[in-house]
Amino acid sequence: MSFDSLGLRAELLSAISSQGYTIPTPIQTEAIPVIFEGCDLLAGAQTGTGKTAAFALPIVQMLGESIPKEKRRIPRALVLVPTRELAAQVSEEMNIYARRLSLRSTMIYGGVTIQAQIERLHRGVDIVVATPGRLLDHAERGTINLSRIKFLVLDEADRMLDLGFIDAIQKVAEYLPPKRQTLLFSATYSKEIKQLADELLNKPRQIEVARKNITADAVKQAVYEVEKSRKREMISFLIRSGGWKQVLVFARTRYGADKLTEELLFDGITAAAIHSNKSQSIRTRTLAQFKGGEFRVLVATDVAARGLDIERLPHVVNYDLPQVPEDYVHRIGRTGRAGENGEALSLVAPEERGLLLAIEKLVKYTIPRQDLAEFPQLAVRRSVKVKAAKQVKKDVVKVRQKAARAEQAQSETPRRKRPVQERPAPKTGRRGQRA
């Protein structure tokens, strides 16, 4: 099947062609006709299968058929996503199609000033891509009108529930008109997803293009069993020996991500970290630099497990296994996208074997174990260099602390000394005694 057979307008076919797509993916083939029919949709598909175009193309086409004559446009389509990164990715793709039909789209998420978003909404938009929390903030302030929403999309719905957005989603739904078309996309199914679908969807058509909770076939998976204290040596060795030019590494905590980044830099491997403690502007710039090849390793927490669309990303490494097994599926889904092959490696310490078994039970697959015989000898040969690097790190920290103290001392103004006042002479009586 081709995109021509899906009933899309010439403008959208041109936009698709400019993106280099020629054949629709299975989720696009099945979802687009259902959306054109006006039915609610409950769709299950693993990440990286083209879900965004599956709902963006038909929605843009149907909105483009009746553009309001009002100067200030009121949103008619709403896409809810779990993270800022996914909001940026979906909004970028939505804009590619929307501008071909003179539609306006904007994105709304937290972590940035709300005033700029209010101004864009005031100018008028047709499509809003938003995270639930910030959208609810706008709705309660009265800075967005959701009364004319015709299409509601919940993208990565399972992730939104994992992040605790269920209450925000339900409150947002109260601002929406009851007569609308609702589309729910999820990489995994659970009882909570089905309950949410029962609340928001009306007699939905259900499609599933991949088996439940299965990982992408294009991703080659492997496990390296290694002591926790030697993980950093292992990942440095893998990157160097494999000649990796671009790798996404997942750490469990923000502190762990920053620490690993610093250690990789001391090993001479260019790296940067991205997590929720970084401002949105820094995260956006760091991601752009990584895509542009300015450094080799992007270390991320699970805030980046969904929403990062990096073309032809060859390697993903789980430096720490996720606490939630479903997050493993989302993490390794960053590679092997759009028909490309990818490799996902996991460094598993003895204390993480329980997490590994839970992941294998979820994906119904025993991940192959790899034996790296060269690694122990290499680690011994590099032990002196590692110790030297750690000493350099300590010396650098001491120099920085000394410089900071000197700068602080120089900036402080000296206290003025109070003038010494002479004490008055004691009073004496007639005989020279104190009175």
CORCORUR-V501161 format. One record per backbone hydrogen bond with DSSP energy under -0.5 kcal/mol. NH is the residue of the N-H (numbers start at 0). CO is the residue of the C=O. Records with the same first field share a line. If there is no record, write none. Layout:
NH = CO + CO
//
This chain:
2 = 21
4 = 1
5 = 2
6 = 3
7 = 2
12 = 8
13 = 9
14 = 10
15 = 11
16 = 12
17 = 13
18 = 14 + 15
19 = 16
20 = 15
28 = 24
29 = 25
30 = 26
31 = 27
33 = 29
34 = 30
35 = 31
36 = 32
37 = 34
38 = 33
39 = 201
40 = 181
41 = 204
42 = 40 + 183
43 = 206
44 = 42 + 185
48 = 45
53 = 49
54 = 50 + 51
55 = 51
56 = 52
58 = 54
59 = 55
60 = 56
61 = 57
62 = 58
63 = 59
64 = 60
65 = 62
72 = 70
75 = 125
76 = 125
77 = 150
78 = 127
79 = 77 + 152
80 = 129
86 = 82
87 = 83
88 = 84
89 = 85
90 = 86
91 = 87
92 = 88
93 = 89
94 = 90
95 = 91
96 = 92
97 = 93
98 = 94
99 = 96
100 = 96 + 97
101 = 98
102 = 97
105 = 126
107 = 128
116 = 112
117 = 113
118 = 114
119 = 115
120 = 116
121 = 117
122 = 118
123 = 119 + 120
124 = 72
125 = 103
126 = 103
127 = 76
128 = 105
129 = 78 + 127
130 = 107
131 = 80
134 = 130
135 = 131
136 = 132
137 = 133
138 = 134
139 = 135
140 = 136
141 = 137
142 = 137
143 = 137
145 = 143
148 = 145
149 = 75
150 = 75
151 = 180
152 = 77
153 = 182
154 = 79 + 152
156 = 153 + 184
159 = 155
160 = 156
161 = 157
162 = 158
163 = 160
164 = 159
168 = 164
169 = 165
170 = 166
171 = 167
172 = 168
173 = 169 + 170
174 = 170 + 171
175 = 172
176 = 145
179 = 177
180 = 149
181 = 179
182 = 151
183 = 40
184 = 153 + 182
185 = 42
193 = 189
194 = 190
195 = 191
196 = 192
197 = 193
198 = 194
199 = 195
200 = 196
202 = 200
204 = 39
206 = 41
208 = 43
209 = 43
213 = 210
218 = 215
219 = 217 + 341
220 = 218
221 = 343
222 = 367
223 = 345
224 = 222
225 = 223 + 347
229 = 226
230 = 227
233 = 229
234 = 230
235 = 231
236 = 232
237 = 233
238 = 234
239 = 235
240 = 236
241 = 237
242 = 238 + 239
243 = 238
246 = 295
247 = 314
248 = 246 + 297
249 = 316
250 = 248 + 299
256 = 252
257 = 253
258 = 254
259 = 255
260 = 256
261 = 257
262 = 258
263 = 259
264 = 260
265 = 261
266 = 262
267 = 264
268 = 263
269 = 267
271 = 296
273 = 298
277 = 274
279 = 110
282 = 278
283 = 279
284 = 280
285 = 281
286 = 282
287 = 283
288 = 284
289 = 285
290 = 286
291 = 287
292 = 289
293 = 288
295 = 269
296 = 269
297 = 246
298 = 271 + 296
299 = 248 + 297
300 = 273
303 = 300
304 = 301
307 = 303
308 = 306
309 = 307
310 = 308
312 = 309
313 = 311
314 = 245
315 = 342
316 = 247
317 = 344
318 = 249 + 316
319 = 249
324 = 322
326 = 323
327 = 323 + 324
328 = 324
329 = 325
330 = 326
331 = 327
332 = 328
333 = 330
334 = 331
335 = 312
337 = 47
339 = 336
341 = 217
342 = 313
343 = 219
344 = 315
345 = 221
346 = 317
347 = 223 + 345
348 = 346
351 = 348
352 = 349
355 = 351
356 = 352
357 = 353
358 = 354
359 = 355
360 = 356
361 = 357
362 = 358
363 = 359
364 = 359
366 = 364
369 = 222
371 = 369
372 = 370
374 = 371
375 = 371
376 = 372
377 = 373
378 = 374
379 = 375
380 = 376
381 = 377
382 = 378 + 379
385 = 381
386 = 382
387 = 383
388 = 384
389 = 385
390 = 386
391 = 387
392 = 388
393 = 389
394 = 390
395 = 391
396 = 392
397 = 393
398 = 394
399 = 395
400 = 396
401 = 397
402 = 398
403 = 399
404 = 400
405 = 401
406 = 402
407 = 403
408 = 404
409 = 405
410 = 406
411 = 407
428 = 432
431 = 428
434 = 426
//
